[in-house]
């Protein structure tokens, strides 16, 4: 219909294309695109600049909730597993079996992440 720009590109975005480099730069929200080339601006400062953008601030509660729930569930998982183990096992054996199970669960999470993308 008369518009010559691609459907996925807004007026606030510029698409820079070359043979070796294909990147999309959003200039409406986010840190200065030139900041990556500025050695005086450190990585921590660039991360902070990205964190305080409006798009990242909307994700901040989700990231905080995920971190807190992961910490709580991880801390309570091993004691819950040891409560279900045979009572004649020593405490060291129970903790050893529980942590071995968490390693297997971690490998499963990694493989699931690779398969799911």
Secondary structure, DSSP 8 states (H G I E B T S, - for coil): ----S-TT--TTEEEEE-SS-EEEEE-SSSS-GGGGG-TTS-HHHHHHHHHTSHHHHHHHHHHHHHHHHHHHHHHHHHHHHHHTS-TTS-HHHHHHHHHHHHHHHHHHHHHHHHHH-
